[in-house]
Each structure stands twice: as structure tokens, then as C-alpha cells.
Amino acid sequence: MPKKPINPLNSELPSEESVLSDAASTESLEPEIAVFRPDRQGIRKVLGDLEADIMEYIWEQTAKTGKGILVREVYEAFRLRRSIAYTTVMSTMARLARKHLLRVEKVEAAYLYTPILSKDEFIDNFVSRILENLLVSFAHTTEAQLERLSAIDNSHQLEMLKSKVANRRKALPREETSSKTANKHQK
């Protein structure tokens, strides 16, 4: 039985080769989405910040070039913007492959990563799964809320509603800060 490759920098981190063997057999599976954070924006609702940044970069680059991307390329682009280790990028891309978001292919001595789903397909997938879960768990309430939202046929009303939500989100940190300040003055 051949030995599993060891990453010399940290034996806890998976090597790209071990990710390749793990991801190859599960490529046809749905993306694994284990969390939903309603307070986050965009795909960060279901992915961590670095995972989201990497996926957005990979979607952008593969759309431009039509081919996969190496860990080194992602690392080089990210290290210009932030302090980050190569192994952090590699382990995050490995995790994205295990979550069935990236396909890994060995090309000569390197591993090429390509998105399994486009960004739109990924968003469609997670929105569908969240709605399905809500319908299964809270059928009546979910249907009522969807009907209420669909009744808003005036785009002006919809924009006002979005604006109110955005204003409330902006006000939350200020309210928390001002309540902490008020509590400090009361002591």
C-alpha cells in the first residue's frame, strides 16, 4: 500500500495529492453547505470570507481564460492584497474541493483547480436548498412570506423595502456602540 504524501510544512494540512484522490470520487455530489449566516452579504452567507474571496477570484479568472488555475496563481494574486501564507491558500482550496465547489486535476507536476459550478449556478443551488429546507421545516410560514413578497409588484415598493433593510443593517453597529457607551457611563 503506497504511503499518503506528507506536506513538509504541516502534516495536519492535506497535500494537494490527497485532495485530488478525495475529490475525484465525489465530483458529482452537490456542494456541501453547512452554515447560513443571514447577517453576511452575498456568498459569504454560506462560505467563509477567504473561501468566498478565493471562489470569486477563481470564477473571475476562469471566465477570462477558460482554463483552470493553480494554487500558486491564487496565492500570488492574494499576497499582493493581504498577508497570507501559501499553505493557507492551498488548504482553503483543498477544503473548497472537499466541499465539491472545485474540481482538482493533476497536470504534469501541478494541480489545476476549476469551479464545478458557475457563480450563478452555485447561488441558485444554495438559495434552492435554503428555501427547500424552510418549506420542509416551516411550510405554512414560508409560503405566507413568499406570497407576501410576491405581492409586492411595484418595483418602487421593493426598492423602499431593500433600502429599509439596508438602513437597519447600517444602524445596528451604531446602536450596539451607543448602548455600550451608555452602559459604561451608567457604571
N, CA and C atoms as an extended XYZ file, in Angstrom:
561
Properties=species:S:1:pos:R:3:atomname:S:1:resname:S:1:resid:I:1 pbc="F F F"
N         0.848       -1.181        0.000 N   MET     1
C         0.000        0.000        0.000 CA  MET     1
C         0.894        1.244        0.000 C   MET     1
N         0.714        2.171       -0.968 N   PRO     2
C         1.565        3.358       -1.028 CA  PRO     2
C         1.246        4.307        0.116 C   PRO     2
N         2.296        4.982        0.577 N   LYS     3
C         2.126        5.965        1.649 CA  LYS     3
C         1.433        7.204        1.113 C   LYS     3
N         0.632        7.815        1.977 N   LYS     4
C        -0.024        9.075        1.639 CA  LYS     4
C         1.026       10.181        1.673 C   LYS     4
N         1.032       11.079        0.700 N   PRO     5
C         2.033       12.154        0.699 CA  PRO     5
C         1.912       13.022        1.945 C   PRO     5
N         3.033       13.463        2.447 N   ILE     6
C         3.057       14.308        3.638 CA  ILE     6
C         3.459       15.714        3.228 C   ILE     6
N         2.728       16.668        3.719 N   ASN     7
C         3.054       18.061        3.481 CA  ASN     7
C         4.192       18.416        4.433 C   ASN     7
N         5.362       18.784        3.925 N   PRO     8
C         6.501       19.037        4.804 CA  PRO     8
C         6.312       20.230        5.735 C   PRO     8
N         5.456       21.168        5.391 N   LEU     9
C         5.271       22.348        6.244 CA  LEU     9
C         4.379       22.059        7.435 C   LEU     9
N         3.411       21.191        7.245 N   ASN    10
C         2.485       20.889        8.318 CA  ASN    10
C         1.789       19.588        7.978 C   ASN    10
N         2.055       18.538        8.710 N   SER    11
C         1.471       17.239        8.395 CA  SER    11
C        -0.029       17.219        8.635 C   SER    11
N        -0.576       18.202        9.335 N   GLU    12
C        -2.010       18.286        9.568 CA  GLU    12
C        -2.748       18.733        8.306 C   GLU    12
N        -2.097       19.544        7.489 N   LEU    13
C        -2.727       20.047        6.281 CA  LEU    13
C        -2.718       18.983        5.200 C   LEU    13
N        -3.771       18.899        4.388 N   PRO    14
C        -3.782       17.911        3.323 CA  PRO    14
C        -2.832       18.327        2.210 C   PRO    14
N        -2.216       17.351        1.582 N   SER    15
C        -1.408       17.657        0.403 CA  SER    15
C        -2.368       17.793       -0.770 C   SER    15
N        -1.926       18.439       -1.820 N   GLU    16
C        -2.790       18.558       -2.988 CA  GLU    16
C        -3.114       17.184       -3.556 C   GLU    16
N        -2.183       16.250       -3.454 N   GLU    17
C        -2.417       14.909       -3.980 CA  GLU    17
C        -3.519       14.190       -3.205 C   GLU    17
N        -3.552       14.353       -1.877 N   SER    18
C        -4.607       13.706       -1.100 CA  SER    18
C        -5.967       14.327       -1.409 C   SER    18
N        -5.985       15.610       -1.668 N   VAL    19
C        -7.238       16.273       -2.048 CA  VAL    19
C        -7.720       15.741       -3.384 C   VAL    19
N        -6.794       15.561       -4.306 N   LEU    20
C        -7.137       15.047       -5.626 CA  LEU    20
C        -7.817       13.697       -5.500 C   LEU    20
N        -7.284       12.797       -4.677 N   SER    21
C        -7.881       11.475       -4.542 CA  SER    21
C        -9.230       11.545       -3.838 C   SER    21
N        -9.381       12.425       -2.844 N   ASP    22
C       -10.654       12.575       -2.145 CA  ASP    22
C       -11.711       13.202       -3.035 C   ASP    22
N       -11.353       14.202       -3.811 N   ALA    23
C       -12.315       14.946       -4.614 CA  ALA    23
C       -12.720       14.192       -5.874 C   ALA    23
N       -11.855       13.344       -6.411 N   ALA    24
C       -12.139       12.662       -7.668 CA  ALA    24
C       -13.371       11.779       -7.577 C   ALA    24
N       -13.564       11.117       -6.447 N   SER    25
C       -14.686       10.192       -6.329 CA  SER    25
C       -15.995       10.891       -5.999 C   SER    25
N       -15.968       12.157       -5.611 N   THR    26
C       -17.177       12.840       -5.164 CA  THR    26
C       -17.549       14.029       -6.043 C   THR    26
N       -16.971       14.101       -7.230 N   GLU    27
C       -17.167       15.269       -8.093 CA  GLU    27
C       -18.635       15.532       -8.429 C   GLU    27
N       -19.442       14.480       -8.559 N   SER    28
C       -20.827       14.656       -8.987 CA  SER    28
C       -21.766       15.041       -7.843 C   SER    28
N       -21.274       15.105       -6.616 N   LEU    29
C       -22.110       15.449       -5.482 CA  LEU    29
C       -22.432       16.936       -5.452 C   LEU    29
N       -23.508       17.253       -4.748 N   GLU    30
C       -23.902       18.656       -4.539 CA  GLU    30
C       -22.869       19.354       -3.663 C   GLU    30
N       -22.727       20.671       -3.813 N   PRO    31
C       -21.833       21.408       -2.913 CA  PRO    31
C       -22.296       21.247       -1.466 C   PRO    31
N       -21.341       21.119       -0.570 N   GLU    32
C       -21.669       20.987        0.853 CA  GLU    32
C       -21.797       22.373        1.465 C   GLU    32
N       -23.002       22.677        1.909 N   ILE    33
C       -23.276       23.959        2.556 CA  ILE    33
C       -23.807       23.638        3.939 C   ILE    33
N       -23.008       23.928        4.954 N   ALA    34
C       -23.367       23.545        6.310 CA  ALA    34
C       -23.855       24.713        7.165 C   ALA    34
N       -23.592       25.927        6.732 N   VAL    35
C       -23.975       27.086        7.539 CA  VAL    35
C       -24.704       28.109        6.679 C   VAL    35
N       -25.499       28.917        7.342 N   PHE    36
C       -26.149       30.055        6.694 CA  PHE    36
C       -26.075       31.211        7.674 C   PHE    36
N       -25.437       32.293        7.229 N   ARG    37
C       -25.274       33.476        8.076 CA  ARG    37
C       -26.067       34.627        7.460 C   ARG    37
N       -27.277       34.880        7.947 N   PRO    38
C       -28.113       35.920        7.336 CA  PRO    38
C       -27.533       37.325        7.441 C   PRO    38
N       -26.609       37.544        8.371 N   ASP    39
C       -26.029       38.875        8.548 CA  ASP    39
C       -24.919       39.171        7.550 C   ASP    39
N       -24.489       38.192        6.773 N   ARG    40
C       -23.416       38.376        5.795 CA  ARG    40
C       -23.985       38.725        4.430 C   ARG    40
N       -23.114       39.251        3.564 N   GLN    41
C       -23.520       39.642        2.215 CA  GLN    41
C       -23.126       38.564        1.207 C   GLN    41
N       -23.921       38.409        0.161 N   GLY    42
C       -23.594       37.544       -0.965 CA  GLY    42
C       -23.288       36.113       -0.576 C   GLY    42
N       -22.261       35.542       -1.229 N   ILE    43
C       -21.931       34.140       -0.988 CA  ILE    43
C       -21.291       33.919        0.380 C   ILE    43
N       -20.960       35.009        1.076 N   ARG    44
C       -20.431       34.881        2.434 CA  ARG    44
C       -21.503       34.390        3.403 C   ARG    44
N       -22.741       34.376        2.966 N   LYS    45
C       -23.812       33.813        3.783 CA  LYS    45
C       -23.587       32.321        4.003 C   LYS    45
N       -22.902       31.662        3.053 N   VAL    46
C       -22.694       30.214        3.146 CA  VAL    46
C       -21.232       29.793        3.093 C   VAL    46
N       -20.330       30.725        2.822 N   LEU    47
C       -18.888       30.437        2.794 CA  LEU    47
C       -18.166       31.391        3.730 C   LEU    47
N       -17.013       30.978        4.205 N   GLY    48
C       -16.168       31.867        4.993 CA  GLY    48
C       -15.614       32.979        4.107 C   GLY    48
N       -15.056       34.004        4.717 N   ASP    49
C       -14.544       35.148        3.952 CA  ASP    49
C       -13.454       34.752        2.961 C   ASP    49
N       -12.465       33.988        3.401 N   LEU    50
C       -11.384       33.597        2.499 CA  LEU    50
C       -11.897       32.641        1.420 C   LEU    50
N       -12.767       31.717        1.800 N   GLU    51
C       -13.355       30.813        0.807 CA  GLU    51
C       -14.097       31.617       -0.264 C   GLU    51
N       -14.877       32.588        0.167 N   ALA    52
C       -15.638       33.420       -0.775 CA  ALA    52
C       -14.692       34.217       -1.672 C   ALA    52
N       -13.660       34.818       -1.084 N   ASP    53
C       -12.693       35.582       -1.877 CA  ASP    53
C       -12.023       34.701       -2.932 C   ASP    53
N       -11.624       33.515       -2.524 N   ILE    54
C       -10.960       32.596       -3.460 CA  ILE    54
C       -11.919       32.157       -4.555 C   ILE    54
N       -13.137       31.795       -4.187 N   MET    55
C       -14.098       31.364       -5.215 CA  MET    55
C       -14.396       32.496       -6.188 C   MET    55
N       -14.584       33.721       -5.690 N   GLU    56
C       -14.856       34.854       -6.587 CA  GLU    56
C       -13.679       35.088       -7.527 C   GLU    56
N       -12.465       34.977       -7.019 N   TYR    57
C       -11.279       35.149       -7.856 CA  TYR    57
C       -11.199       34.042       -8.912 C   TYR    57
N       -11.440       32.812       -8.499 N   ILE    58
C       -11.374       31.688       -9.443 CA  ILE    58
C       -12.461       31.815      -10.505 C   ILE    58
N       -13.677       32.172      -10.114 N   TRP    59
C       -14.746       32.357      -11.109 CA  TRP    59
C       -14.353       33.439      -12.119 C   TRP    59
N       -13.817       34.538      -11.613 N   GLU    60
C       -13.408       35.647      -12.482 CA  GLU    60
C       -12.301       35.212      -13.447 C   GLU    60
N       -11.275       34.554      -12.910 N   GLN    61
C       -10.128       34.168      -13.740 CA  GLN    61
C       -10.481       33.078      -14.745 C   GLN    61
N       -11.246       32.085      -14.333 N   THR    62
C       -11.593       31.013      -15.265 CA  THR    62
C       -12.556       31.500      -16.339 C   THR    62
N       -13.359       32.507      -16.025 N   ALA    63
C       -14.239       33.090      -17.051 CA  ALA    63
C       -13.406       33.826      -18.099 C   ALA    63
N       -12.335       34.495      -17.646 N   LYS    64
C       -11.458       35.233      -18.568 CA  LYS    64
C       -10.635       34.293      -19.438 C   LYS    64
N       -10.050       33.261      -18.801 N   THR    65
C        -9.086       32.418      -19.501 CA  THR    65
C        -9.684       31.145      -20.080 C   THR    65
N       -10.781       30.688      -19.508 N   GLY    66
C       -11.382       29.441      -19.972 CA  GLY    66
C       -10.635       28.200      -19.512 C   GLY    66
N        -9.701       28.369      -18.574 N   LYS    67
C        -8.962       27.213      -18.062 CA  LYS    67
C        -8.840       27.304      -16.553 C   LYS    67
N        -8.374       26.225      -15.946 N   GLY    68
C        -8.228       26.153      -14.505 CA  GLY    68
C        -7.116       27.052      -13.987 C   GLY    68
N        -6.935       26.994      -12.663 N   ILE    69
C        -5.973       27.881      -12.004 CA  ILE    69
C        -5.174       27.087      -10.977 C   ILE    69
N        -3.935       27.470      -10.785 N   LEU    70
C        -3.045       26.829       -9.824 CA  LEU    70
C        -3.114       27.552       -8.482 C   LEU    70
N        -2.807       26.839       -7.402 N   VAL    71
C        -2.738       27.457       -6.075 CA  VAL    71
C        -1.755       28.624       -6.112 C   VAL    71
N        -0.625       28.428       -6.772 N   ARG    72
C         0.409       29.463       -6.848 CA  ARG    72
C        -0.163       30.759       -7.438 C   ARG    72
N        -0.999       30.653       -8.473 N   GLU    73
C        -1.573       31.849       -9.103 CA  GLU    73
C        -2.502       32.591       -8.141 C   GLU    73
N        -3.312       31.836       -7.407 N   VAL    74
C        -4.212       32.453       -6.430 CA  VAL    74
C        -3.385       33.100       -5.323 C   VAL    74
N        -2.386       32.382       -4.839 N   TYR    75
C        -1.519       32.909       -3.785 CA  TYR    75
C        -0.843       34.210       -4.225 C   TYR    75
N        -0.277       34.229       -5.423 N   GLU    76
C         0.425       35.425       -5.922 CA  GLU    76
C        -0.523       36.621       -6.003 C   GLU    76
N        -1.757       36.390       -6.452 N   ALA    77
C        -2.729       37.487       -6.546 CA  ALA    77
C        -3.138       37.982       -5.153 C   ALA    77
N        -3.305       37.060       -4.207 N   PHE    78
C        -3.770       37.436       -2.876 CA  PHE    78
C        -2.670       38.053       -2.019 C   PHE    78
N        -1.433       37.606       -2.166 N   ARG    79
C        -0.370       38.117       -1.301 CA  ARG    79
C        -0.077       39.586       -1.586 C   ARG    79
N        -0.490       40.078       -2.741 N   LEU    80
C        -0.328       41.493       -3.052 CA  LEU    80
C        -1.322       42.353       -2.271 C   LEU    80
N        -2.444       41.757       -1.890 N   ARG    81
C        -3.507       42.485       -1.199 CA  ARG    81
C        -3.531       42.262        0.310 C   ARG    81
N        -2.956       41.143        0.762 N   ARG    82
C        -3.034       40.805        2.186 CA  ARG    82
C        -1.872       39.908        2.572 C   ARG    82
N        -1.604       39.850        3.838 N   SER    83
C        -0.565       38.957        4.335 CA  SER    83
C        -1.182       37.567        4.446 C   SER    83
N        -0.697       36.635        3.625 N   ILE    84
C        -1.275       35.295        3.607 CA  ILE    84
C        -0.206       34.280        3.235 C   ILE    84
N        -0.279       33.118        3.815 N   ALA    85
C         0.684       32.056        3.536 CA  ALA    85
C         0.199       31.191        2.371 C   ALA    85
N         1.144       30.666        1.631 N   TYR    86
C         0.830       29.757        0.525 CA  TYR    86
C         0.005       28.579        1.038 C   TYR    86
N         0.394       28.032        2.188 N   THR    87
C        -0.314       26.867        2.727 CA  THR    87
C        -1.756       27.202        3.127 C   THR    87
N        -2.000       28.442        3.503 N   THR    88
C        -3.371       28.854        3.825 CA  THR    88
C        -4.235       28.818        2.572 C   THR    88
N        -3.709       29.337        1.470 N   VAL    89
C        -4.440       29.309        0.202 CA  VAL    89
C        -4.638       27.866       -0.230 C   VAL    89
N        -3.579       27.046       -0.132 N   MET    90
C        -3.667       25.648       -0.549 CA  MET    90
C        -4.707       24.884        0.277 C   MET    90
N        -4.684       25.046        1.589 N   SER    91
C        -5.631       24.303        2.431 CA  SER    91
C        -7.062       24.800        2.227 C   SER    91
N        -7.224       26.083        1.960 N   THR    92
C        -8.570       26.617        1.701 CA  THR    92
C        -9.101       26.079        0.376 C   THR    92
N        -8.247       26.037       -0.649 N   MET    93
C        -8.679       25.477       -1.933 CA  MET    93
C        -8.956       23.977       -1.805 C   MET    93
N        -8.178       23.290       -0.967 N   ALA    94
C        -8.432       21.869       -0.707 CA  ALA    94
C        -9.791       21.692       -0.041 C   ALA    94
N       -10.102       22.555        0.918 N   ARG    95
C       -11.398       22.493        1.601 CA  ARG    95
C       -12.534       22.758        0.613 C   ARG    95
N       -12.345       23.710       -0.302 N   LEU    96
C       -13.357       24.002       -1.316 CA  LEU    96
C       -13.555       22.804       -2.247 C   LEU    96
N       -12.493       22.055       -2.502 N   ALA    97
C       -12.612       20.840       -3.317 CA  ALA    97
C       -13.392       19.768       -2.543 C   ALA    97
N       -13.104       19.627       -1.247 N   ARG    98
C       -13.841       18.652       -0.428 CA  ARG    98
C       -15.314       19.031       -0.300 C   ARG    98
N       -15.602       20.321       -0.372 N   LYS    99
C       -16.995       20.791       -0.317 CA  LYS    99
C       -17.674       20.707       -1.686 C   LYS    99
N       -16.975       20.188       -2.675 N   HIS   100
C       -17.499       19.988       -4.030 CA  HIS   100
C       -17.759       21.301       -4.766 C   HIS   100
N       -16.912       22.303       -4.497 N   LEU   101
C       -17.001       23.563       -5.219 CA  LEU   101
C       -15.923       23.664       -6.288 C   LEU   101
N       -14.809       22.953       -6.073 N   LEU   102
C       -13.705       22.962       -7.037 CA  LEU   102
C       -13.396       21.546       -7.495 C   LEU   102
N       -13.047       21.430       -8.752 N   ARG   103
C       -12.573       20.169       -9.335 CA  ARG   103
C       -11.050       20.262       -9.376 C   ARG   103
N       -10.376       19.175       -9.012 N   VAL   104
C        -8.915       19.155       -8.990 CA  VAL   104
C        -8.445       18.168      -10.049 C   VAL   104
N        -7.484       18.622      -10.863 N   GLU   105
C        -6.944       17.776      -11.919 CA  GLU   105
C        -5.420       17.904      -11.910 C   GLU   105
N        -4.747       16.751      -11.931 N   LYS   106
C        -3.283       16.780      -11.963 CA  LYS   106
C        -2.839       16.965      -13.410 C   LYS   106
N        -2.045       18.006      -13.627 N   VAL   107
C        -1.488       18.301      -14.943 CA  VAL   107
C         0.022       18.398      -14.758 C   VAL   107
N         0.725       17.401      -15.288 N   GLU   108
C         2.175       17.283      -15.104 CA  GLU   108
C         2.481       17.267      -13.606 C   GLU   108
N         3.262       18.206      -13.106 N   ALA   109
C         3.627       18.203      -11.689 CA  ALA   109
C         2.734       19.110      -10.842 C   ALA   109
N         1.727       19.710      -11.445 N   ALA   110
C         0.885       20.673      -10.721 CA  ALA   110
C        -0.564       20.192      -10.673 C   ALA   110
N        -1.335       20.858       -9.820 N   TYR   111
C        -2.756       20.572       -9.696 CA  TYR   111
C        -3.534       21.787      -10.161 C   TYR   111
N        -4.450       21.542      -11.068 N   LEU   112
C        -5.257       22.592      -11.665 CA  LEU   112
C        -6.645       22.551      -11.033 C   LEU   112
N        -7.122       23.691      -10.567 N   TYR   113
C        -8.434       23.795       -9.922 CA  TYR   113
C        -9.388       24.540      -10.845 C   TYR   113
N       -10.579       23.980      -11.016 N   THR   114
C       -11.627       24.645      -11.791 CA  THR   114
C       -12.930       24.573      -10.994 C   THR   114
N       -13.769       25.576      -11.121 N   PRO   115
C       -15.046       25.535      -10.395 CA  PRO   115
C       -15.962       24.465      -10.995 C   PRO   115
N       -16.647       23.737      -10.149 N   ILE   116
C       -17.601       22.732      -10.612 CA  ILE   116
C       -18.867       23.423      -11.103 C   ILE   116
N       -19.276       24.477      -10.415 N   LEU   117
C       -20.456       25.258      -10.786 CA  LEU   117
C       -20.041       26.688      -11.088 C   LEU   117
N       -20.768       27.347      -11.974 N   SER   118
C       -20.556       28.781      -12.166 CA  SER   118
C       -21.076       29.495      -10.917 C   SER   118
N       -20.755       30.761      -10.782 N   LYS   119
C       -21.225       31.525       -9.620 CA  LYS   119
C       -22.752       31.546       -9.580 C   LYS   119
N       -23.384       31.772      -10.720 N   ASP   120
C       -24.852       31.791      -10.762 CA  ASP   120
C       -25.445       30.434      -10.394 C   ASP   120
N       -24.830       29.352      -10.880 N   GLU   121
C       -25.313       28.006      -10.539 CA  GLU   121
C       -25.146       27.737       -9.048 C   GLU   121
N       -24.024       28.175       -8.479 N   PHE   122
C       -23.789       27.994       -7.050 CA  PHE   122
C       -24.842       28.733       -6.234 C   PHE   122
N       -25.098       29.998       -6.584 N   ILE   123
C       -26.101       30.798       -5.864 CA  ILE   123
C       -27.473       30.162       -5.996 C   ILE   123
N       -27.830       29.753       -7.203 N   ASP   124
C       -29.116       29.087       -7.433 CA  ASP   124
C       -29.229       27.838       -6.560 C   ASP   124
N       -28.147       27.079       -6.473 N   ASN   125
C       -28.134       25.853       -5.683 CA  ASN   125
C       -28.370       26.136       -4.207 C   ASN   125
N       -27.623       27.095       -3.629 N   PHE   126
C       -27.789       27.304       -2.187 CA  PHE   126
C       -29.110       27.988       -1.852 C   PHE   126
N       -29.599       28.884       -2.705 N   VAL   127
C       -30.898       29.507       -2.448 CA  VAL   127
C       -31.996       28.442       -2.492 C   VAL   127
N       -31.918       27.565       -3.483 N   SER   128
C       -32.889       26.490       -3.621 CA  SER   128
C       -32.886       25.580       -2.394 C   SER   128
N       -31.695       25.226       -1.931 N   ARG   129
C       -31.598       24.340       -0.766 CA  ARG   129
C       -32.118       25.009        0.496 C   ARG   129
N       -31.853       26.294        0.663 N   ILE   130
C       -32.331       27.009        1.846 CA  ILE   130
C       -33.857       27.105        1.819 C   ILE   130
N       -34.405       27.468        0.655 N   LEU   131
C       -35.870       27.554        0.546 CA  LEU   131
C       -36.522       26.190        0.769 C   LEU   131
N       -35.931       25.151        0.197 N   GLU   132
C       -36.464       23.799        0.384 CA  GLU   132
C       -36.467       23.429        1.858 C   GLU   132
N       -35.379       23.730        2.550 N   ASN   133
C       -35.285       23.434        3.974 CA  ASN   133
C       -36.332       24.210        4.765 C   ASN   133
N       -36.507       25.484        4.443 N   LEU   134
C       -37.528       26.290        5.121 CA  LEU   134
C       -38.930       25.743        4.855 C   LEU   134
N       -39.192       25.341        3.617 N   LEU   135
C       -40.510       24.791        3.281 CA  LEU   135
C       -40.780       23.479        4.010 C   LEU   135
N       -39.759       22.658        4.157 N   VAL   136
C       -39.926       21.393        4.877 CA  VAL   136
C       -40.147       21.658        6.365 C   VAL   136
N       -39.383       22.557        6.931 N   SER   137
C       -39.453       22.800        8.375 CA  SER   137
C       -40.585       23.737        8.796 C   SER   137
N       -40.876       24.745        7.962 N   PHE   138
C       -41.863       25.768        8.327 CA  PHE   138
C       -42.756       26.067        7.121 C   PHE   138
N       -43.425       25.079        6.610 N   ALA   139
C       -44.159       25.189        5.354 CA  ALA   139
C       -45.127       26.374        5.327 C   ALA   139
N       -46.023       26.458        6.280 N   HIS   140
C       -47.060       27.496        6.250 CA  HIS   140
C       -46.456       28.901        6.302 C   HIS   140
N       -45.560       29.129        7.237 N   THR   141
C       -44.950       30.454        7.403 CA  THR   141
C       -44.130       30.836        6.173 C   THR   141
N       -43.349       29.900        5.650 N   THR   142
C       -42.521       30.179        4.470 CA  THR   142
C       -43.387       30.521        3.273 C   THR   142
N       -44.437       29.738        3.046 N   GLU   143
C       -45.343       30.018        1.920 CA  GLU   143
C       -46.006       31.387        2.085 C   GLU   143
N       -46.427       31.708        3.298 N   ALA   144
C       -47.069       33.003        3.558 CA  ALA   144
C       -46.107       34.150        3.267 C   ALA   144
N       -44.860       34.016        3.694 N   GLN   145
C       -43.876       35.076        3.452 CA  GLN   145
C       -43.532       35.206        1.977 C   GLN   145
N       -43.438       34.093        1.269 N   LEU   146
C       -43.166       34.145       -0.175 CA  LEU   146
C       -44.328       34.799       -0.923 C   LEU   146
N       -45.550       34.486       -0.507 N   GLU   147
C       -46.726       35.119       -1.125 CA  GLU   147
C       -46.737       36.620       -0.849 C   GLU   147
N       -46.413       37.002        0.390 N   ARG   148
C       -46.379       38.414        0.753 CA  ARG   148
C       -45.345       39.154       -0.105 C   ARG   148
N       -44.172       38.549       -0.260 N   LEU   149
C       -43.125       39.183       -1.063 CA  LEU   149
C       -43.501       39.239       -2.537 C   LEU   149
N       -44.171       38.214       -3.036 N   SER   150
C       -44.555       38.222       -4.452 CA  SER   150
C       -45.679       39.219       -4.717 C   SER   150
N       -46.428       39.577       -3.685 N   ALA   151
C       -47.496       40.563       -3.844 CA  ALA   151
C       -46.945       41.966       -4.038 C   ALA   151
N       -45.700       42.177       -3.662 N   ILE   152
C       -45.062       43.483       -3.855 CA  ILE   152
C       -44.657       43.562       -5.323 C   ILE   152
N       -45.610       43.991       -6.160 N   ASP   153
C       -45.342       44.016       -7.596 CA  ASP   153
C       -44.788       45.361       -8.046 C   ASP   153
N       -44.848       46.328       -7.205 N   ASN   154
C       -44.339       47.632       -7.552 CA  ASN   154
C       -42.843       47.684       -7.246 C   ASN   154
N       -42.037       47.900       -8.258 N   SER   155
C       -40.583       47.909       -8.056 CA  SER   155
C       -40.170       49.024       -7.099 C   SER   155
N       -40.919       50.120       -7.085 N   HIS   156
C       -40.613       51.212       -6.156 CA  HIS   156
C       -40.761       50.731       -4.716 C   HIS   156
N       -41.826       49.980       -4.426 N   GLN   157
C       -42.032       49.454       -3.070 CA  GLN   157
C       -40.924       48.478       -2.698 C   GLN   157
N       -40.511       47.664       -3.655 N   LEU   158
C       -39.450       46.706       -3.402 CA  LEU   158
C       -38.135       47.429       -3.089 C   LEU   158
N       -37.828       48.489       -3.839 N   GLU   159
C       -36.614       49.266       -3.575 CA  GLU   159
C       -36.672       49.934       -2.209 C   GLU   159
N       -37.847       50.424       -1.822 N   MET   160
C       -38.001       51.031       -0.495 CA  MET   160
C       -37.763       49.993        0.597 C   MET   160
N       -38.293       48.787        0.386 N   LEU   161
C       -38.110       47.715        1.356 CA  LEU   161
C       -36.628       47.361        1.486 C   LEU   161
N       -35.935       47.246        0.354 N   LYS   162
C       -34.497       46.961        0.373 CA  LYS   162
C       -33.736       48.071        1.086 C   LYS   162
N       -34.137       49.313        0.846 N   SER   163
C       -33.494       50.452        1.478 CA  SER   163
C       -33.693       50.423        2.995 C   SER   163
N       -34.903       50.083        3.439 N   LYS   164
C       -35.171       49.991        4.880 CA  LYS   164
C       -34.297       48.924        5.522 C   LYS   164
N       -34.168       47.779        4.854 N   VAL   165
C       -33.331       46.697        5.381 CA  VAL   165
C       -31.877       47.156        5.462 C   VAL   165
N       -31.390       47.810        4.416 N   ALA   166
C       -30.005       48.292        4.396 CA  ALA   166
C       -29.776       49.318        5.506 C   ALA   166
N       -30.721       50.231        5.706 N   ASN   167
C       -30.594       51.243        6.759 CA  ASN   167
C       -30.583       50.604        8.148 C   ASN   167
N       -31.404       49.575        8.339 N   ARG   168
C       -31.419       48.892        9.641 CA  ARG   168
C       -30.088       48.192        9.892 C   ARG   168
N       -29.543       47.590        8.836 N   ARG   169
C       -28.245       46.915        8.994 CA  ARG   169
C       -27.158       47.920        9.341 C   ARG   169
N       -27.197       49.093        8.716 N   LYS   170
C       -26.202       50.126        8.999 CA  LYS   170
C       -26.361       50.644       10.425 C   LYS   170
N       -27.601       50.739       10.902 N   ALA   171
C       -27.873       51.290       12.225 CA  ALA   171
C       -27.499       50.324       13.342 C   ALA   171
N       -27.480       49.027       13.074 N   LEU   172
C       -27.187       48.046       14.120 CA  LEU   172
C       -25.852       48.283       14.810 C   LEU   172
N       -24.748       48.408       14.100 N   PRO   173
C       -23.469       48.628       14.808 CA  PRO   173
C       -23.466       49.903       15.638 C   PRO   173
N       -24.108       50.980       15.130 N   ARG   174
C       -24.162       52.231       15.876 CA  ARG   174
C       -24.986       52.058       17.144 C   ARG   174
N       -26.119       51.324       17.046 N   GLU   175
C       -26.954       51.103       18.223 CA  GLU   175
C       -26.206       50.309       19.273 C   GLU   175
N       -25.453       49.263       18.828 N   GLU   176
C       -24.682       48.462       19.767 CA  GLU   176
C       -23.604       49.313       20.427 C   GLU   176
N       -22.921       50.149       19.638 N   THR   177
C       -21.866       51.015       20.156 CA  THR   177
C       -22.435       52.030       21.136 C   THR   177
N       -23.549       52.666       20.770 N   SER   178
C       -24.114       53.678       21.654 CA  SER   178
C       -24.668       53.055       22.931 C   SER   178
N       -25.189       51.825       22.869 N   SER   179
C       -25.683       51.187       24.092 CA  SER   179
C       -24.521       50.785       24.992 C   SER   179
N       -23.375       50.370       24.408 N   LYS   180
C       -22.199       50.052       25.214 CA  LYS   180
C       -21.671       51.312       25.885 C   LYS   180
N       -21.674       52.430       25.146 N   THR   181
C       -21.212       53.703       25.695 CA  THR   181
C       -22.134       54.143       26.832 C   THR   181
N       -23.441       53.993       26.621 N   ALA   182
C       -24.406       54.384       27.657 CA  ALA   182
C       -24.222       53.532       28.894 C   ALA   182
N       -23.987       52.217       28.708 N   ASN   183
C       -23.767       51.328       29.855 CA  ASN   183
C       -22.495       51.719       30.598 C   ASN   183
N       -21.467       52.131       29.884 N   LYS   184
C       -20.198       52.500       30.501 CA  LYS   184
C       -20.388       53.760       31.360 C   LYS   184
N       -21.190       54.717       30.851 N   HIS   185
C       -21.412       55.967       31.591 CA  HIS   185
C       -22.281       55.742       32.821 C   HIS   185
N       -23.149       54.717       32.769 N   GLN   186
C       -24.028       54.447       33.905 CA  GLN   186
C       -23.262       53.838       35.077 C   GLN   186
N       -22.122       53.180       34.801 N   LYS   187
C       -21.373       52.499       35.863 CA  LYS   187
C       -20.585       53.411       36.712 C   LYS   187
